[in-house]
């Protein structure tokens, strides 16, 4: 019975969110050549719409543990599901986001995302792809925008703690920004692969700000530990 109810709620959520997203994307594409500022406002509204649908149809709420910094920083976020990829548009102030190259192949949306501040990275592209990412990062840092990266490189099942991807250390060195590590536990409610979603609370745990300029081994160790504090396998299975 519980699974059937979760399935029904997931169907309603899918219809409401994706159905409502279509006109948002179309409007964003129309205003694309005219106003980048309005585009950023629409992105935040889209994040808010996603959260409204998640609360209304799925019974999923978000809780922030800690304080969101006001200055320009590098956010290093645990990534477990699609949930946080849209949430960050709602929570943060116009962040530039490092994302996988596959997303750049979505018609219309990819052009909007690039203009907004999405930095697409080809993980298989080697040094050429890394240099292209760094060029984009320099531009957005110069504009005063915070940068968001998923340092493990992709979405991770709950409880797993893979090493950080090499690109994180390079971005940290280039950006010269303090790092805010963020742990979360979205995967057990909003699975990375799987249609059925479940009610509950997703926690974003903001770690202590880590200063810029640390050696690679130290920054990687501190970020890895901080983004995984909610992902103890014993906690996931309980």
Protein Blocks (a to p, Z undefined) as FASTA:
>chain_A
ZZmmmmmmmmmmmmmmmmmmmmmmmmmmmmmmmommlmmmmmmmmmmmmmmmmmmmnopa
cddedjddfbdcddddddfbfklmmmmmmmpghiacdddfklmmpghklmmmmmnopacd
dfknmmmlmmmmmmmmmmmmmnopacdddfkopacdehiacdddfklmmmmmmnopacdd
ddddfkmmmcfbdjbdceddddddddddddehiafklmmmmmmmmmmmmmcfklmmZZ
